[in-house]
């Protein structure tokens, strides 16, 4: 019986650690996310792709194109995983511009902006 209780406590602690990690970091960057769409839909992104505002992508000032980032809304805990394919945002204090599709998944369309944490899930190897 003691072994079962110890095992259950260990599982509870492990699951708690996973949940805490999801909500409280570590983050590559913390700041304000915004979204962009209507004026850019169908135009070329900085990496040459055609921008689809209803797709799932994002713009970042410095991360390499192709980087996969988990964006966590620090107020709600909602997350979305995006691929960096554009440059921006160009408004002071903002760290990432989400496509409209990504912003919808994060639930920030009506608010326009949200405080987020960014986690790098995949960083492409540098090219020569």
N, CA, C and O atoms as CSV, one atom per row, in Angstrom:
chain,resi,resn,atom,element,x,y,z
A,1,UNK,N,N,0.819,-1.191,0.000
A,1,UNK,CA,C,0.000,0.000,0.000
A,1,UNK,C,C,0.866,1.259,0.000
A,1,UNK,O,O,0.570,2.219,-0.713
A,2,UNK,N,N,1.945,1.256,0.807
A,2,UNK,CA,C,2.855,2.398,0.840
A,2,UNK,C,C,3.476,2.643,-0.528
A,2,UNK,O,O,3.639,3.788,-0.948
A,3,UNK,N,N,3.816,1.575,-1.210
A,3,UNK,CA,C,4.439,1.687,-2.531
A,3,UNK,C,C,3.479,2.342,-3.521
A,3,UNK,O,O,3.895,3.175,-4.326
A,4,UNK,N,N,2.224,1.983,-3.469
A,4,UNK,CA,C,1.219,2.563,-4.365
A,4,UNK,C,C,1.080,4.059,-4.106
A,4,UNK,O,O,1.012,4.844,-5.051
A,5,UNK,N,N,1.038,4.452,-2.872
A,5,UNK,CA,C,0.909,5.870,-2.520
A,5,UNK,C,C,2.146,6.636,-2.987
A,5,UNK,O,O,2.020,7.731,-3.536
A,6,UNK,N,N,3.317,6.086,-2.780
A,6,UNK,CA,C,4.555,6.748,-3.218
A,6,UNK,C,C,4.568,6.879,-4.739
A,6,UNK,O,O,4.950,7.919,-5.276
A,7,UNK,N,N,4.151,5.826,-5.423
A,7,UNK,CA,C,4.085,5.857,-6.880
A,7,UNK,C,C,3.107,6.934,-7.348
A,7,UNK,O,O,3.428,7.694,-8.262
A,8,UNK,N,N,1.932,7.013,-6.748
A,8,UNK,CA,C,0.933,8.009,-7.134
A,8,UNK,C,C,1.440,9.424,-6.879
A,8,UNK,O,O,1.202,10.323,-7.685
A,9,UNK,N,N,2.129,9.624,-5.775
A,9,UNK,CA,C,2.709,10.944,-5.491
A,9,UNK,C,C,3.771,11.308,-6.522
A,9,UNK,O,O,3.841,12.453,-6.970
A,10,UNK,N,N,4.590,10.339,-6.895
A,10,UNK,CA,C,5.635,10.590,-7.894
A,10,UNK,C,C,5.022,10.972,-9.235
A,10,UNK,O,O,5.509,11.883,-9.904
A,11,UNK,N,N,3.959,10.283,-9.629
A,11,UNK,CA,C,3.272,10.605,-10.883
A,11,UNK,C,C,2.663,12.005,-10.810
A,11,UNK,O,O,2.758,12.774,-11.766
A,12,UNK,N,N,2.046,12.332,-9.690
A,12,UNK,CA,C,1.437,13.659,-9.520
A,12,UNK,C,C,2.490,14.759,-9.598
A,12,UNK,O,O,2.253,15.798,-10.213
A,13,UNK,N,N,3.629,14.545,-8.992
A,13,UNK,CA,C,4.711,15.531,-9.032
A,13,UNK,C,C,5.229,15.690,-10.462
A,13,UNK,O,O,5.468,16.810,-10.914
A,14,UNK,N,N,5.400,14.583,-11.169
A,14,UNK,CA,C,5.886,14.639,-12.550
A,14,UNK,C,C,4.901,15.392,-13.448
A,14,UNK,O,O,5.305,16.244,-14.239
A,15,UNK,N,N,3.624,15.079,-13.324
A,15,UNK,CA,C,2.615,15.775,-14.132
A,15,UNK,C,C,2.555,17.258,-13.788
A,15,UNK,O,O,2.401,18.096,-14.677
A,16,UNK,N,N,2.674,17.584,-12.516
A,16,UNK,CA,C,2.687,18.994,-12.105
A,16,UNK,C,C,3.864,19.727,-12.718
A,16,UNK,O,O,3.731,20.874,-13.146
A,17,UNK,N,N,5.014,19.074,-12.763
A,17,UNK,CA,C,6.202,19.696,-13.351
A,17,UNK,C,C,5.985,19.988,-14.833
A,17,UNK,O,O,6.388,21.043,-15.323
A,18,UNK,N,N,5.357,19.067,-15.544
A,18,UNK,CA,C,5.074,19.277,-16.968
A,18,UNK,C,C,4.131,20.461,-17.144
A,18,UNK,O,O,4.366,21.308,-18.007
A,19,UNK,N,N,3.084,20.537,-16.356
A,19,UNK,CA,C,2.126,21.648,-16.450
A,19,UNK,C,C,2.813,22.966,-16.106
A,19,UNK,O,O,2.609,23.963,-16.799
A,20,UNK,N,N,3.609,22.988,-15.066
A,20,UNK,CA,C,4.323,24.213,-14.679
A,20,UNK,C,C,5.257,24.661,-15.801
A,20,UNK,O,O,5.350,25.855,-16.087
A,21,UNK,N,N,5.944,23.724,-16.433
A,21,UNK,CA,C,6.845,24.054,-17.538
A,21,UNK,C,C,6.064,24.695,-18.672
A,21,UNK,O,O,6.518,25.674,-19.266
A,22,UNK,N,N,4.878,24.145,-18.981
A,22,UNK,CA,C,4.067,24.679,-20.065
A,22,UNK,C,C,3.648,26.122,-19.818
A,22,UNK,O,O,3.589,26.918,-20.755
A,23,UNK,N,N,3.358,26.464,-18.576
A,23,UNK,CA,C,2.851,27.796,-18.283
A,23,UNK,C,C,3.919,28.802,-17.862
A,23,UNK,O,O,3.730,30.002,-18.056
A,24,UNK,N,N,5.013,28.357,-17.302
A,24,UNK,CA,C,5.952,29.300,-16.701
A,24,UNK,C,C,7.366,29.250,-17.267
A,24,UNK,O,O,8.304,29.682,-16.596
A,25,UNK,N,N,7.547,28.739,-18.473
A,25,UNK,CA,C,8.851,28.848,-19.087
A,25,UNK,C,C,9.655,27.582,-19.030
A,25,UNK,O,O,9.117,26.549,-18.632
A,26,UNK,N,N,10.876,27.600,-19.394
A,26,UNK,CA,C,11.623,28.795,-19.797
A,26,UNK,C,C,11.234,29.251,-21.205
A,26,UNK,O,O,10.907,28.431,-22.063
A,27,UNK,N,N,11.272,30.527,-21.426
A,27,UNK,CA,C,10.931,31.085,-22.715
A,27,UNK,C,C,12.163,31.676,-23.369
A,27,UNK,O,O,13.069,32.167,-22.695
A,28,UNK,N,N,12.186,31.623,-24.674
A,28,UNK,CA,C,13.243,32.275,-25.438
A,28,UNK,C,C,13.070,33.788,-25.339
A,28,UNK,O,O,14.045,34.534,-25.253
A,29,UNK,N,N,11.820,34.221,-25.352
A,29,UNK,CA,C,11.508,35.650,-25.352
A,29,UNK,C,C,10.102,35.845,-24.796
A,29,UNK,O,O,9.225,35.012,-25.023
A,30,UNK,N,N,9.884,36.923,-24.082
A,30,UNK,CA,C,8.560,37.279,-23.569
A,30,UNK,C,C,8.264,38.707,-24.003
A,30,UNK,O,O,9.119,39.586,-23.897
A,31,UNK,N,N,7.052,38.932,-24.491
A,31,UNK,CA,C,6.679,40.270,-24.935
A,31,UNK,C,C,5.282,40.268,-25.528
A,31,UNK,O,O,4.455,39.415,-25.208
A,32,UNK,N,N,5.036,41.232,-26.395
A,32,UNK,CA,C,3.709,41.424,-26.966
A,32,UNK,C,C,3.639,40.824,-28.374
A,32,UNK,O,O,4.499,41.067,-29.220
A,33,UNK,N,N,2.588,40.034,-28.593
A,33,UNK,CA,C,2.290,39.501,-29.925
A,33,UNK,C,C,1.144,40.302,-30.520
A,33,UNK,O,O,0.252,40.759,-29.806
A,34,UNK,N,N,1.181,40.463,-31.816
A,34,UNK,CA,C,0.081,41.076,-32.550
A,34,UNK,C,C,-0.191,40.179,-33.758
A,34,UNK,O,O,0.459,39.148,-33.932
A,35,UNK,N,N,-1.151,40.576,-34.585
A,35,UNK,CA,C,-1.408,39.789,-35.792
A,35,UNK,C,C,-1.563,40.717,-36.980
A,35,UNK,O,O,-1.887,41.897,-36.842
A,36,UNK,N,N,-1.321,40.147,-38.151
A,36,UNK,CA,C,-1.457,40.933,-39.375
A,36,UNK,C,C,-2.117,40.071,-40.445
A,36,UNK,O,O,-2.044,38.843,-40.403
A,37,UNK,N,N,-2.761,40.731,-41.400
A,37,UNK,CA,C,-3.451,39.944,-42.405
A,37,UNK,C,C,-3.928,40.689,-43.615
A,37,UNK,O,O,-3.285,40.637,-44.664
A,38,UNK,N,N,-5.055,41.393,-43.501
A,38,UNK,CA,C,-5.754,41.891,-44.683
A,38,UNK,C,C,-4.898,42.634,-45.713
A,38,UNK,O,O,-5.024,42.360,-46.906
A,39,UNK,N,N,-4.057,43.539,-45.306
A,39,UNK,CA,C,-3.260,44.306,-46.266
A,39,UNK,C,C,-2.106,43.529,-46.873
A,39,UNK,O,O,-1.483,43.999,-47.824
A,40,UNK,N,N,-1.809,42.349,-46.343
A,40,UNK,CA,C,-0.648,41.585,-46.786
A,40,UNK,C,C,-1.027,40.271,-47.460
A,40,UNK,O,O,-0.174,39.632,-48.078
A,41,UNK,N,N,-2.282,39.855,-47.355
A,41,UNK,CA,C,-2.711,38.565,-47.899
A,41,UNK,C,C,-2.420,38.477,-49.391
A,41,UNK,O,O,-2.771,39.377,-50.154
A,42,UNK,N,N,-1.774,37.387,-49.802
A,42,UNK,CA,C,-1.447,37.172,-51.212
A,42,UNK,C,C,-0.135,37.797,-51.654
A,42,UNK,O,O,0.312,37.555,-52.775
A,43,UNK,N,N,0.492,38.595,-50.799
A,43,UNK,CA,C,1.775,39.214,-51.139
A,43,UNK,C,C,2.921,38.301,-50.706
A,43,UNK,O,O,2.708,37.337,-49.970
A,44,UNK,N,N,4.114,38.601,-51.155
A,44,UNK,CA,C,5.281,37.802,-50.787
A,44,UNK,C,C,5.753,38.142,-49.381
A,44,UNK,O,O,5.796,39.309,-48.990
A,45,UNK,N,N,6.111,37.096,-48.623
A,45,UNK,CA,C,6.734,37.296,-47.317
A,45,UNK,C,C,8.226,37.528,-47.539
A,45,UNK,O,O,8.719,37.424,-48.662
A,46,UNK,N,N,8.930,37.837,-46.473
A,46,UNK,CA,C,10.365,38.110,-46.579
A,46,UNK,C,C,11.161,36.903,-47.072
A,46,UNK,O,O,12.243,37.071,-47.634
A,47,UNK,N,N,10.642,35.686,-46.869
A,47,UNK,CA,C,11.379,34.519,-47.351
A,47,UNK,C,C,10.921,34.088,-48.744
A,47,UNK,O,O,11.381,33.068,-49.258
A,48,UNK,N,N,10.021,34.856,-49.358
A,48,UNK,CA,C,9.600,34.595,-50.729
A,48,UNK,C,C,8.307,33.833,-50.891
A,48,UNK,O,O,7.808,33.708,-52.010
A,49,UNK,N,N,7.747,33.319,-49.811
A,49,UNK,CA,C,6.478,32.610,-49.894
A,49,UNK,C,C,5.333,33.596,-50.109
A,49,UNK,O,O,5.466,34.791,-49.846
A,50,UNK,N,N,4.218,33.077,-50.586
A,50,UNK,CA,C,3.007,33.891,-50.693
A,50,UNK,C,C,2.317,33.839,-49.330
A,50,UNK,O,O,2.059,32.759,-48.798
A,51,UNK,N,N,2.021,35.008,-48.773
A,51,UNK,CA,C,1.406,35.087,-47.451
A,51,UNK,C,C,-0.056,34.694,-47.514
A,51,UNK,O,O,-0.819,35.205,-48.334
A,52,UNK,N,N,-0.437,33.775,-46.632
A,52,UNK,CA,C,-1.827,33.350,-46.475
A,52,UNK,C,C,-2.250,33.747,-45.074
A,52,UNK,O,O,-1.859,33.105,-44.099
A,53,UNK,N,N,-3.043,34.797,-44.969
A,53,UNK,CA,C,-3.406,35.300,-43.648
A,53,UNK,C,C,-4.211,34.293,-42.836
A,53,UNK,O,O,-4.237,34.375,-41.608
A,54,UNK,N,N,-4.867,33.343,-43.500
A,54,UNK,CA,C,-5.640,32.329,-42.789
A,54,UNK,C,C,-4.815,31.107,-42.424
A,54,UNK,O,O,-5.308,30.196,-41.758
A,55,UNK,N,N,-3.578,31.084,-42.853
A,55,UNK,CA,C,-2.672,29.994,-42.517
A,55,UNK,C,C,-2.078,30.187,-41.124
A,55,UNK,O,O,-2.467,31.089,-40.382
A,56,UNK,N,N,-1.133,29.321,-40.791
A,56,UNK,CA,C,-0.482,29.372,-39.486
A,56,UNK,C,C,0.992,29.689,-39.713
A,56,UNK,O,O,1.780,28.805,-40.048
A,57,UNK,N,N,1.356,30.949,-39.528
A,57,UNK,CA,C,2.745,31.382,-39.696
A,57,UNK,C,C,2.961,32.636,-38.864
A,57,UNK,O,O,2.039,33.132,-38.217
A,58,UNK,N,N,4.201,33.149,-38.888
A,58,UNK,CA,C,4.499,34.334,-38.084
A,58,UNK,C,C,5.705,35.070,-38.632
A,58,UNK,O,O,6.507,34.534,-39.397
A,59,UNK,N,N,5.799,36.323,-38.207
A,59,UNK,CA,C,6.946,37.169,-38.523
A,59,UNK,C,C,7.707,37.454,-37.240
A,59,UNK,O,O,7.108,37.731,-36.201
A,60,UNK,N,N,9.043,37.385,-37.318
A,60,UNK,CA,C,9.909,37.702,-36.189
A,60,UNK,C,C,11.079,38.501,-36.735
A,60,UNK,O,O,11.486,38.310,-37.881
A,61,UNK,N,N,11.619,39.392,-35.921
A,61,UNK,CA,C,12.695,40.277,-36.389
A,61,UNK,C,C,13.998,39.549,-36.670
A,61,UNK,O,O,14.696,39.900,-37.621
A,62,UNK,N,N,14.349,38.541,-35.870
A,62,UNK,CA,C,15.690,37.957,-35.979
A,62,UNK,C,C,15.757,36.441,-36.122
A,62,UNK,O,O,16.764,35.926,-36.607
A,63,UNK,N,N,14.733,35.717,-35.722
A,63,UNK,CA,C,14.816,34.254,-35.812
A,63,UNK,C,C,14.925,33.816,-37.270
A,63,UNK,O,O,14.289,34.411,-38.140
A,64,UNK,N,N,15.720,32.785,-37.549
A,64,UNK,CA,C,15.873,32.324,-38.935
A,64,UNK,C,C,14.552,31.831,-39.516
A,64,UNK,O,O,13.702,31.298,-38.802
A,65,UNK,N,N,14.400,32.017,-40.817
A,65,UNK,CA,C,13.227,31.483,-41.497
A,65,UNK,C,C,13.201,29.971,-41.303
A,65,UNK,O,O,14.237,29.308,-41.350
A,66,UNK,N,N,12.007,29.442,-41.086
A,66,UNK,CA,C,11.863,28.011,-40.873
A,66,UNK,C,C,11.884,27.609,-39.411
A,66,UNK,O,O,11.613,26.453,-39.086
A,67,UNK,N,N,12.203,28.549,-38.517
A,67,UNK,CA,C,12.174,28.249,-37.089
A,67,UNK,C,C,10.732,27.950,-36.680
A,67,UNK,O,O,9.805,28.655,-37.079
A,68,UNK,N,N,10.556,26.898,-35.879
A,68,UNK,CA,C,9.235,26.539,-35.366
A,68,UNK,C,C,9.159,27.025,-33.925
A,68,UNK,O,O,10.009,26.691,-33.099
A,69,UNK,N,N,8.129,27.819,-33.632
A,69,UNK,CA,C,7.992,28.464,-32.333
A,69,UNK,C,C,6.625,28.138,-31.732
A,69,UNK,O,O,5.604,28.190,-32.417
A,70,UNK,N,N,6.621,27.803,-30.446
A,70,UNK,CA,C,5.361,27.689,-29.712
A,70,UNK,C,C,5.109,29.039,-29.069
A,70,UNK,O,O,5.955,29.554,-28.338
A,71,UNK,N,N,3.953,29.609,-29.339
A,71,UNK,CA,C,3.558,30.894,-28.772
A,71,UNK,C,C,2.544,30.606,-27.669
A,71,UNK,O,O,1.515,29.978,-27.920
A,72,UNK,N,N,2.829,31.063,-26.449
A,72,UNK,CA,C,1.967,30.817,-25.295
A,72,UNK,C,C,1.387,32.141,-24.824
A,72,UNK,O,O,2.131,33.053,-24.464
A,73,UNK,N,N,0.055,32.253,-24.825
A,73,UNK,CA,C,-0.603,33.429,-24.265
A,73,UNK,C,C,-0.460,33.329,-22.749
A,73,UNK,O,O,-1.010,32.414,-22.136
A,74,UNK,N,N,0.262,34.248,-22.149
A,74,UNK,CA,C,0.573,34.168,-20.729
A,74,UNK,C,C,-0.626,34.461,-19.837
A,74,UNK,O,O,-0.587,34.180,-18.639
A,75,UNK,N,N,-1.683,35.018,-20.401
A,75,UNK,CA,C,-2.896,35.282,-19.622
A,75,UNK,C,C,-3.836,34.082,-19.617
A,75,UNK,O,O,-4.423,33.752,-18.586
A,76,UNK,N,N,-3.978,33.430,-20.770
A,76,UNK,CA,C,-4.955,32.353,-20.899
A,76,UNK,C,C,-4.337,30.958,-20.904
A,76,UNK,O,O,-5.021,29.977,-20.615
A,77,UNK,N,N,-3.054,30.864,-21.227
A,77,UNK,CA,C,-2.400,29.562,-21.337
A,77,UNK,C,C,-2.590,28.902,-22.691
A,77,UNK,O,O,-2.033,27.831,-22.932
A,78,UNK,N,N,-3.370,29.520,-23.592
A,78,UNK,CA,C,-3.556,28.950,-24.925
A,78,UNK,C,C,-2.242,28.993,-25.691
A,78,UNK,O,O,-1.424,29.890,-25.492
A,79,UNK,N,N,-2.047,28.011,-26.572
A,79,UNK,CA,C,-0.819,27.956,-27.352
A,79,UNK,C,C,-1.124,27.734,-28.822
A,79,UNK,O,O,-2.180,27.220,-29.191
A,80,UNK,N,N,-0.177,28.132,-29.645
A,80,UNK,CA,C,-0.209,27.837,-31.070
A,80,UNK,C,C,1.243,27.646,-31.503
A,80,UNK,O,O,2.150,28.313,-31.004
A,81,UNK,N,N,1.440,26.729,-32.434
A,81,UNK,CA,C,2.780,26.480,-32.980
A,81,UNK,C,C,2.824,27.074,-34.377
A,81,UNK,O,O,1.978,26.768,-35.217
A,82,UNK,N,N,3.819,27.927,-34.622
A,82,UNK,CA,C,3.937,28.631,-35.902
A,82,UNK,C,C,5.332,28.439,-36.484
A,82,UNK,O,O,6.278,28.076,-35.784
A,83,UNK,N,N,5.430,28.696,-37.796
A,83,UNK,CA,C,6.723,28.681,-38.485
A,83,UNK,C,C,7.039,30.112,-38.902
A,83,UNK,O,O,6.185,30.809,-39.449
A,84,UNK,N,N,8.260,30.542,-38.643
A,84,UNK,CA,C,8.681,31.899,-39.010
A,84,UNK,C,C,8.964,31.937,-40.506
A,84,UNK,O,O,9.811,31.199,-41.010
A,85,UNK,N,N,8.228,32.823,-41.223
A,85,UNK,CA,C,8.445,32.958,-42.662
A,85,UNK,C,C,8.465,34.414,-43.116
A,85,UNK,O,O,8.475,34.697,-44.314
A,86,UNK,N,N,8.472,35.339,-42.149
A,86,UNK,CA,C,8.429,36.758,-42.506
A,86,UNK,C,C,9.184,37.570,-41.458
A,86,UNK,O,O,9.550,37.045,-40.406
A,87,UNK,N,N,9.415,38.838,-41.744
A,87,UNK,CA,C,10.092,39.729,-40.816
A,87,UNK,C,C,9.091,40.723,-40.235
A,87,UNK,O,O,8.131,41.121,-40.895
A,88,UNK,N,N,9.335,41.110,-38.996
A,88,UNK,CA,C,8.465,42.024,-38.271
A,88,UNK,C,C,8.344,41.507,-36.855
A,88,UNK,O,O,9.027,40.543,-36.512
A,89,UNK,N,N,7.542,42.074,-36.046
A,89,UNK,CA,C,6.755,43.298,-36.252
A,89,UNK,C,C,7.645,44.541,-36.167
A,89,UNK,O,O,8.743,44.501,-35.612
A,90,UNK,N,N,7.157,45.613,-36.715
A,90,UNK,CA,C,7.932,46.847,-36.748
A,90,UNK,C,C,7.323,47.924,-35.863
A,90,UNK,O,O,7.495,49.118,-36.112
A,91,UNK,N,N,6.612,47.495,-34.831
A,91,UNK,CA,C,6.063,48.408,-33.827
A,91,UNK,C,C,6.805,48.150,-32.522
A,91,UNK,O,O,6.911,47.008,-32.075
A,92,UNK,N,N,7.313,49.203,-31.922
A,92,UNK,CA,C,8.111,49.087,-30.709
A,92,UNK,C,C,7.390,48.281,-29.627
A,92,UNK,O,O,6.204,48.486,-29.372
A,93,UNK,N,N,8.120,47.370,-29.002
A,93,UNK,CA,C,7.586,46.581,-27.904
A,93,UNK,C,C,6.954,45.261,-28.314
A,93,UNK,O,O,6.641,44.437,-27.456
A,94,UNK,N,N,6.763,45.048,-29.600
A,94,UNK,CA,C,6.163,43.796,-30.069
A,94,UNK,C,C,7.261,42.835,-30.510
A,94,UNK,O,O,8.254,43.243,-31.113
A,95,UNK,N,N,7.068,41.536,-30.197
A,95,UNK,CA,C,8.125,40.565,-30.497
A,95,UNK,C,C,7.761,39.598,-31.611
A,95,UNK,O,O,8.649,38.984,-32.203
A,96,UNK,N,N,6.474,39.449,-31.912
A,96,UNK,CA,C,6.065,38.518,-32.967
A,96,UNK,C,C,4.753,38.996,-33.567
A,96,UNK,O,O,3.874,39.493,-32.863
A,97,UNK,N,N,4.636,38.838,-34.885
A,97,UNK,CA,C,3.407,39.120,-35.617
A,97,UNK,C,C,2.861,37.792,-36.116
A,97,UNK,O,O,3.524,37.095,-36.883
A,98,UNK,N,N,1.680,37.446,-35.692
A,98,UNK,CA,C,1.062,36.181,-36.080
A,98,UNK,C,C,0.175,36.367,-37.303
A,98,UNK,O,O,-0.391,37.441,-37.509
A,99,UNK,N,N,0.055,35.324,-38.107
A,99,UNK,CA,C,-0.947,35.353,-39.168
A,99,UNK,C,C,-2.330,35.379,-38.505
A,99,UNK,O,O,-2.463,35.039,-37.329
A,100,UNK,N,N,-3.344,35.779,-39.253
A,100,UNK,CA,C,-4.694,35.823,-38.696
A,100,UNK,C,C,-5.126,34.432,-38.228
A,100,UNK,O,O,-5.767,34.300,-37.186
A,101,UNK,N,N,-4.778,33.397,-38.992
A,101,UNK,CA,C,-5.130,32.033,-38.614
A,101,UNK,C,C,-4.512,31.626,-37.284
A,101,UNK,O,O,-5.168,30.981,-36.466
A,102,UNK,N,N,-3.253,31.998,-37.063
A,102,UNK,CA,C,-2.583,31.685,-35.795
A,102,UNK,C,C,-3.199,32.492,-34.653
A,102,UNK,O,O,-3.379,31.979,-33.549
A,103,UNK,N,N,-3.521,33.758,-34.927
A,103,UNK,CA,C,-4.132,34.605,-33.897
A,103,UNK,C,C,-5.509,34.079,-33.493
A,103,UNK,O,O,-5.889,34.165,-32.326
A,104,UNK,N,N,-6.250,33.538,-34.448
A,104,UNK,CA,C,-7.556,32.945,-34.130
A,104,UNK,C,C,-7.383,31.758,-33.195
A,104,UNK,O,O,-8.124,31.624,-32.222
A,105,UNK,N,N,-6.408,30.893,-33.479
A,105,UNK,CA,C,-6.169,29.729,-32.612
A,105,UNK,C,C,-5.757,30.168,-31.208
A,105,UNK,O,O,-6.089,29.506,-30.225
A,106,UNK,N,N,-5.036,31.280,-31.116
A,106,UNK,CA,C,-4.602,31.789,-29.818
A,106,UNK,C,C,-5.723,32.564,-29.122
A,106,UNK,O,O,-5.669,32.801,-27.915
A,107,UNK,N,N,-6.729,32.951,-29.889
A,107,UNK,CA,C,-7.880,33.668,-29.319
A,107,UNK,C,C,-7.642,35.144,-29.108
A,107,UNK,O,O,-8.198,35.734,-28.181
A,108,UNK,N,N,-6.809,35.764,-29.965
A,108,UNK,CA,C,-6.498,37.186,-29.750
A,108,UNK,C,C,-6.983,38.091,-30.880
A,108,UNK,O,O,-6.580,39.252,-30.948
A,109,UNK,N,N,-7.826,37.593,-31.752
A,109,UNK,CA,C,-8.297,38.424,-32.872
A,109,UNK,C,C,-8.949,39.703,-32.374
A,109,UNK,O,O,-8.590,40.790,-32.826
A,110,UNK,N,N,-9.884,39.599,-31.468
A,110,UNK,CA,C,-10.604,40.788,-31.000
A,110,UNK,C,C,-9.732,41.708,-30.156
A,110,UNK,O,O,-9.859,42.929,-30.242
A,111,UNK,N,N,-8.840,41.132,-29.335
A,111,UNK,CA,C,-7.950,41.960,-28.510
A,111,UNK,C,C,-6.881,42.629,-29.356
A,111,UNK,O,O,-6.472,43.755,-29.071
A,112,UNK,N,N,-6.425,41.937,-30.400
A,112,UNK,CA,C,-5.395,42.487,-31.273
A,112,UNK,C,C,-3.983,42.180,-30.815
A,112,UNK,O,O,-3.103,41.928,-31.639
A,113,UNK,N,N,-3.759,42.197,-29.513
A,113,UNK,CA,C,-2.432,41.918,-28.973
A,113,UNK,C,C,-2.571,41.057,-27.715
A,113,UNK,O,O,-3.646,40.965,-27.123
A,114,UNK,N,N,-1.469,40.434,-27.326
A,114,UNK,CA,C,-1.452,39.642,-26.093
A,114,UNK,C,C,-0.014,39.514,-25.609
A,114,UNK,O,O,0.922,39.518,-26.408
A,115,UNK,N,N,0.153,39.401,-24.294
A,115,UNK,CA,C,1.479,39.129,-23.742
A,115,UNK,C,C,1.740,37.641,-23.895
A,115,UNK,O,O,0.949,36.812,-23.446
A,116,UNK,N,N,2.862,37.307,-24.536
A,116,UNK,CA,C,3.155,35.923,-24.860
A,116,UNK,C,C,4.582,35.551,-24.470
A,116,UNK,O,O,5.441,36.407,-24.259
A,117,UNK,N,N,4.796,34.259,-24.386
A,117,UNK,CA,C,6.127,33.691,-24.270
A,117,UNK,C,C,6.389,32.868,-25.514
A,117,UNK,O,O,5.489,32.203,-26.027
A,118,UNK,N,N,7.616,32.911,-25.998
A,118,UNK,CA,C,7.992,32.141,-27.185
A,118,UNK,C,C,8.945,31.030,-26.783
A,118,UNK,O,O,9.924,31.266,-26.074
A,119,UNK,N,N,8.657,29.824,-27.236
A,119,UNK,CA,C,9.550,28.682,-27.054
A,119,UNK,C,C,9.980,28.183,-28.420
A,119,UNK,O,O,9.140,27.916,-29.279
A,120,UNK,N,N,11.264,28.059,-28.624
A,120,UNK,CA,C,11.758,27.530,-29.888
A,120,UNK,C,C,11.667,26.011,-29.833
A,120,UNK,O,O,12.267,25.374,-28.967
A,121,UNK,N,N,10.908,25.439,-30.768
A,121,UNK,CA,C,10.771,23.993,-30.851
A,121,UNK,C,C,11.734,23.402,-31.871
A,121,UNK,O,O,12.180,22.264,-31.727
A,122,UNK,N,N,12.052,24.181,-32.903
A,122,UNK,CA,C,12.980,23.725,-33.938
A,122,UNK,C,C,13.710,24.937,-34.483
A,122,UNK,O,O,13.087,25.925,-34.872
A,123,UNK,N,N,15.023,24.860,-34.510
A,123,UNK,CA,C,15.855,25.929,-35.056
A,123,UNK,C,C,16.635,25.339,-36.221
A,123,UNK,O,O,17.452,24.442,-36.012
A,124,UNK,N,N,16.406,25.821,-37.454
A,124,UNK,CA,C,17.106,25.245,-38.597
A,124,UNK,C,C,18.613,25.435,-38.496
A,124,UNK,O,O,19.098,26.398,-37.903
A,125,UNK,N,N,19.328,24.512,-39.079
A,125,UNK,CA,C,20.793,24.619,-39.103
A,125,UNK,C,C,21.173,25.787,-39.991
A,125,UNK,O,O,20.549,26.009,-41.029
A,126,UNK,N,N,22.200,26.543,-39.589
A,126,UNK,CA,C,22.636,27.686,-40.414
A,126,UNK,C,C,23.112,27.222,-41.791
A,126,UNK,O,O,23.733,26.167,-41.923
A,127,UNK,N,N,22.814,28.018,-42.804
A,127,UNK,CA,C,23.300,27.726,-44.156
A,127,UNK,C,C,24.491,28.624,-44.440
A,127,UNK,O,O,24.601,29.730,-43.910
A,128,UNK,N,N,25.370,28.130,-45.278
A,128,UNK,CA,C,26.585,28.893,-45.593
A,128,UNK,C,C,26.332,29.876,-46.688
A,128,UNK,O,O,27.241,30.605,-47.085
